[in-house]
Amino acid sequence: MDQDIETIQERIQETSRFVGELLEEIGKVVVGQKRMVERLLIALLSNGHVLLEGVPGLAKTLTVKTLAQAIATRFQRIQFTPDLLPADLIGTLIYDQKSGAFQTKKGPIFANIILADEINRSPAKVQSALLEAMQEKTVTIGENTFPLDDPFLVLATQNPIEQEGTYPLPEAQVDRFILKLVIEYPEREEELEIMRRMSGAQPPKATAVIQPGEVLRAREAVESIYVDPKVENYIVDLVFATRNPQRYGLNDLTDLISYGASPRASINLLKTARARAFLRRRGFVTPEDVREMAFDVLRHRILLTYEAEAEEVTSEEIIEKILNRVEVP
């Protein structure tokens, strides 16, 4: 077993060489937001999608666009509005009078990295079309089915302030996002640097430092990272504690949780813990990797009761109690 881990470690060291260079290139454009950048890379390596929540002006679009530039992939920003139609997203058939046949016009979903801006401003049909593309990695236009490019990463944003005229995502659809990130304001020194950097005549731009093929090879390496059975059991215990808190001595949470995390949470917690280990150039997962990813994987998968909302208890507070209570291997 030690020999196997050593082999895995060598492979991870080899395939993760680009990580430092990639983070450095993104840092030339994006000031701060290191947590967001790391989580986007983790989602990319885990072949998942991200839900971003934060007020306008926190460099969400800039970060996603810079990531696409740094890995030489096609970027597409789609502004979701109440009058958006599924055809505006995935494409449609157009009748060609000269040939007398229908021609396929592909929509903006045919790119590598998609920023779905303010996804909760579009009707349910458009949300469903996007989420179907996320899940199936294919799009059907007329009678033809087209595969989407690989890598394919969707980052959907929600504005937590304005709720008027919005269509909240159903919980079952939110569960399809591997991570939900809450973006905070930058620190004072970071904002000073942002002001100086972005007020110039030519704001900095990232250049490609890796190719998409390297990302795909890195994904294969991530899947080979060793996870000890004790760590696997720890992941399952954390998820089960959201469903049966009394089993873990968390009786005070019983009346606060309406529905716990689904099995998809266990899968995604394992995937993202592996990806975090990869970014730290390790061939094995530690409990710290799991704990670090727990908030972003679980926060949108725990449904609170009316009692919890009345007491202004957040899902983050519940996750913190679970992490403090469940025994770490």
TAVEN-V78010 format. One record per pair of residues at least 24 apart in sequence whose ideal C-beta (glycine too) atoms are under 10 Angstrom apart, sorted by the first residue. I is the first residue (numbers start at 1). J is the second residue. Records with the same first field share a line. If there is no record, write none. Layout:
BEGIN
I = J  J
END
This chain:
BEGIN
1 = 226  228
4 = 224  226  283
5 = 225  226  228  282  283  284
6 = 283
7 = 224  226  283
8 = 221  224  225  226  282  283  284
9 = 225  226  281  282  283  284
10 = 283
11 = 220  221  224  225  283
12 = 218  221  222  224  225  226  277  278  280  281  282  283  284
13 = 221  281  282  283
14 = 217  221  281
15 = 214  217  218  219  220  221  222  224  278  281
16 = 45  218  221  222  277  278  279  280  281  282  283
17 = 210  214  218  281
18 = 70  71  209  210  211  214  215  217  218
19 = 45  210  218  278  279  280  281
20 = 279  281
21 = 70  209  210
22 = 67  70  71  206  208  209  210  214  215  279
23 = 70  209  279
24 = 70  209
25 = 66  67  69  70  71  206  207  208  209  210
26 = 62  63  66  67  69  70  71  206  209
27 = 66  206
28 = 66  70  197  204  205  206  207
29 = 59  62  63  65  66  67  69  70  197  198  203  204  205  206  207
30 = 59  62  63  64  65  66  67  194  197  204  206
31 = 59  62  186  187  189  190  191  192  193  194  195  196  197  198  204
32 = 58  59  184  185  186  187  189  190  191  193  194
33 = 58  59  60  62  63  183  184  186  190  194
34 = 190
35 = 181  182  183  184  292  296
36 = 60  63  64  67  155  181  182  183  184
37 = 63  64  66  67
38 = 275  276  279  292
39 = 178  179  180  181  183  272  275  276  292  293  296
40 = 64  66  67  113  153  155  179  181
41 = 67  71  215  218  275  276  278  279
42 = 178  179  222  271  272  273  274  275  276  278  279  292  293  296
43 = 153  154  155  177  178  179  181  268  271  272  275  296
44 = 71  73  112  113  151  152  153  155  215  218  219  275
45 = 151  215  218  219  221  222  223  271  272  274  275  276  278  279
46 = 153  178  179  219  222  223  267  268  270  271  272  273  274  275  276  278  293
47 = 137  150  151  152  153  178  215  216  219  222  223  271  275
48 = 134  153  154  176  177  178  179  267  268  271  272  275  297
49 = 114  116  130  131  134  135  152  153  154  155  156  176  177  178  179
50 = 153  154  155  156  157  177  178  179  180  181  296
51 = 116  119  120  154  155  156  157  158  169  173  174  176  177  178  179  180  181  182  296  299  300
52 = 115  116  117  119  155  156  157  158  177  179  180  181  182  183
53 = 120  156  157  158  159  160  180  181  182  183  299  300
54 = 157  158  159  160  161  181  182  183  184  185
55 = 159  160  161  162  183  184  185
56 = 117  118  157  159  161  162
57 = 185  194
58 = 157  183  184  185  186
59 = 183  186  194  198
60 = 115  117  155  157  181  183
61 = 115  117  155  157
62 = 194  198  203  206
63 = 115  155  183
64 = 113  114  115  117  153  155  157
65 = 113  115  205  206
66 = 204  205  206
67 = 113  153  155  206
68 = 111  112  113  114  115  153  206  208
69 = 113  205  206  207  208  209
70 = 206  207  208  209  210
71 = 112  113  151  153  206  208  209  210  211  212  214  215
72 = 112  207  208  209  210  211  212  213  214  215
73 = 111  112  113  149  150  151  152  153  208  210  211  212  215
74 = 108  110  111  112  113  114  149  212
75 = 111  112  113  114  115  153
76 = 107  108  109  110  111  112  113  114  115  116
77 = 108  111  113  114  115  116  117  155
78 = 107  108  109  111  114  115  116  117  118  119  122  126  130  154  156
79 = 115  116  117  118  121  122
80 = 116  117  118  119  120  121  122  123  126  127  130  156  157  166  167
81 = 117  118  121  122  123  126  165
82 = 121  122  123  126  165  166  167
83 = 121  122  123  126
84 = 121  122  123  125  126  127  129
85 = 122  123  125  126  129
86 = 122  123  125  126  127  128  129  130  132
87 = 126  129  141
88 = 122  126  129
89 = 114  116  122  125  126  127  129  130  133  139
90 = 126  129  130  132  133  139  140  141  146  148
91 = 139  140  141  142  146
92 = 141  142
93 = 141  142  143  144
102 = 141  142  143
104 = 141  142  144  146
105 = 141
106 = 139  141  146
107 = 133  139  141
109 = 133  134  139  146  148  149  152  154
110 = 139  146  147  148  149  152
111 = 148  149  152  153  154
112 = 148  149  150  151  152  153  212  215
113 = 149  151  152  153  154  155
114 = 148  152  153  154  155  156
115 = 153  154  155  156  157
116 = 154  155  156  157  158
117 = 155  156  157  158  159
118 = 156  157  158  159  162  166
119 = 154  155  156  157  158  159  166  167  169  173
120 = 156  157  158  159  160  162  163  165  166  167  168  169
121 = 158  159  162  165  166  167
122 = 166  167
123 = 167
124 = 167  169  170  173
125 = 167
126 = 167
127 = 156  167  168  169  170  173
128 = 170  173
130 = 154  156  173
131 = 156  169  170  172  173  174  176  177
132 = 176
134 = 173  176  177  178
135 = 173  176
149 = 212
150 = 212  213  215  216  219
151 = 212  213  215  216  218  219
153 = 215
155 = 179  181
156 = 180
157 = 181  183
169 = 300
171 = 258  259  262  300  301  303
172 = 262
174 = 300  301  303
175 = 261  262  264  265  268  300  301
176 = 264
177 = 264  268  296  297  300  301
178 = 264  265  267  268  269  271  272  275  293  296  297
179 = 268  272  293  295  296  297  298  299  300
180 = 295  296  297  298  299  300  301  315
181 = 295  296  299  300
182 = 295  296  299  300  316
218 = 275  278  279
219 = 275  278
221 = 274  278  283
222 = 271  272  274  275  276  277  278  279
223 = 271  274  275  278
224 = 274  278  283
225 = 270  273  274  275  276  277  278  282  283  284  285  289
226 = 274  277  282  283  284  285
227 = 270  273  274  277  284  285  286  289  290
228 = 284  285  286  287  329
229 = 329
230 = 287  328  329
231 = 270  273  284  285  286  287  289  290  328  329
232 = 266  270  285  290  329
233 = 327  329
234 = 269  273  285  287  290  291  326  327  328  329
235 = 265  266  267  268  269  270  273  285  287  290  293  294  297
236 = 263  265  266  269  270
237 = 266  322  325  326  327  328  329
238 = 265  266  269  290  291  294  297  298  319  322  323  325  326
239 = 263  264  265  266  267  268  269  294  297  298  301  322  326
240 = 266  322  326
241 = 298  318  319  321  322  323  325  326
242 = 298  301  302  303  315  318  319  322
243 = 302
245 = 318  321  322  325
248 = 321  322  325  326  327
249 = 325  326
250 = 318  321  322  324  325  326
252 = 318  321
253 = 302  308  313  317  318  321  322  325
254 = 305
255 = 305  306  307  308  311
256 = 302  304  305  306  307  308  309  311  313  315  317  318  321
257 = 302  303  304  305  307  308  313  315  318  322
258 = 302  303  304  305  306  307  308  309
259 = 301  302  303  304  305
260 = 298  301  302  303  318
261 = 297  298  299  300  301  302  303  315  319
262 = 301
264 = 297  301
265 = 294  297  298  300  301  302
266 = 297
267 = 297
268 = 293  296  297  298  301
269 = 293  294  296  297  298  301
270 = 297
271 = 297
272 = 296  297
273 = 297
286 = 328  329
287 = 327  328  329
288 = 328
290 = 323  328  329
291 = 319  323  326  328
294 = 319  320  322  323  326
295 = 319  320  323
298 = 322  323
END
